Amino acid sequence: MTASLETVIPVVLYLLLSFAVALWARKKTASSSSSQGFIEDYFIGGRSMGGFVLAMTIIASYTSASSFVGGPGVAYRLGLSWVLLAMIQVPTTFLTLGILGKRFAIMARKTKSVTITDYLRARYKSDAVVILCSLALIVFFMAAMLAQFIGGARLFQTVTGYPYAIGLMLFGVSVVLYTAIGGFRAVVLTDAIQGVVMVVAVVVVLLAVMQAGGGMEQCITTLKSIDPGLITPTGPKEAVPQPFILSFWVLVGLGILGLPQTTQRCMGYRDSRAMHDAMIIGTLLIGFMILCAHLAGTLGRAVFPDLPAGDLAMPTLIVELLSPAWAGVFIAGPLAAIMSTVDSMLLLVSAAIIKDLYIHYRLGGDASRMTPVSLRRMSLAATLIIGLMVFLAAMEPPDLLVWINLFAFGGLEAVFLWPIVLGLYWKRANSTGAVASMLVGVGVYFALTIAKPALGGVHAIVPTTLAALLAFAAGSFIGKPASEMQ
């Protein structure tokens, strides 16, 4: 397949826009006169996000390449049942801000926390909690970033015909550089742009599929003729059983409160009005985007019924149904999803290394012992090194890509969910409970993922979450009560 220049131009323009935003954000951050001011600007954007930007950055950091390729690919195979299942993700923004938002922001401002680990350190006053959290961030985020880099490069290769290495270079170098240069401001502003790009992309491809299939009614009729199970709530041959549907409410419902890349956003908004606006805007937009993307995958079965694999659904629809220019816009959609997920992770890994480990343990927590210029250079170096490590690992992509990504996100939820939520809402919560929850959660999740016992359709995250909760409660009653943050 030979790439068209018209396909590549939208991608290049999008990348140039991202760099322009990063340079603007760098100038804003450079105006900070103190080390603490630089840290707040670079890692949390000075806590100045408005409602629209807050909503878009939560959506963009939560969605990934799987929202555009993997999810619609499963919907291609399982029909409307997977569309229904995917819509469980609609309350993502509402849950995150509604449960964590106000209380988390108040605690973060009171303790001058700019990272999740900062908050957990202030809440539990435990080196063990801090070190476990920092290690979990670094390990699981690097695995998740690897999956994102590879997924984006493969999609670029499939649609444009360019080699895998060129797609990887475009995605990897771009996201690492603009994150390193611009910090949190660049990340959230490009997230807002990326959110708009993603919405445009899914609408265009859905309209193209409906037109090619003869309209919605004709597409549904065609699906029914292929397999009546494609238009039922449980899918062909009961492929989506009720226990799995309930598990999904934990995995992408309650569990999202344990994803640092989304909960971190609760520290950075401007005021309560911004939070309330974001809850409404975010819920509406993520619902619309997920519906369009997964419905396109399902209806694509009516247009191309004999694809050998579901993951080929979206690339095929793009290449066969869209003009080269619109194909470029759609490539920018997954590119936006990948970049907006990776940039959040890069920034949090950099913060874990610089703020949570180096400044706290090497400098005794006193950031003023370093100049803003030194902090900028160290933050830039940390981001570039982590990004380069992931980039080099992606040059020889491993197998089982989807499972690497799912395992990384499940691991993050196993570590962070209960220490964050119960730390905010349970006075008895202490470091013994937090450490027990982290260790038991990761241990159970590893064991279930490796052994793969029969759970009757229940996802491994459900027993993991329950085991981590019980361990947290037992540890909190056994250990000494923590001194509370008033």
Secondary structure by P-SEA (a helix, b strand, c coil): cccccccaaaaaaaaaaaaaaaaaaaaaaaacccaaaaaaaaccccccccaaaaaaaaaaaacccccccaaaaaaaaccaaaaaaaacccaaaaaaaacccaaaaaaaaaaccccaaaaaaaacccaaaaaaaaaaaaaaaaaaaaaaaaaaaaaaaaaccccaaaaaaaaaaaaaaaaacccaaaaaaaaaaaaaaaaaaaaaaaaaaaaaaccaaaaaaaaaaacccccccccccccccaaaaaaaaaaccccccccaaaaaaccccccaaaaaaaaaaaaaaaaaaaaaaaaaaaaccccccccccccaaaaaaaaccccaaaaaaaaaaaaaaaaaaaaaaaaaaaaaaccccccccccccccccccaaaaaaaaaaaaaaaaaaaaaaacccccaaaaaaaaaaaaaaaccaaaaaaaaccccccaaaaaaaaaaaaaaaaaaaaaccccccccaaaaaaaaaaaaaaaaaaacccccccc
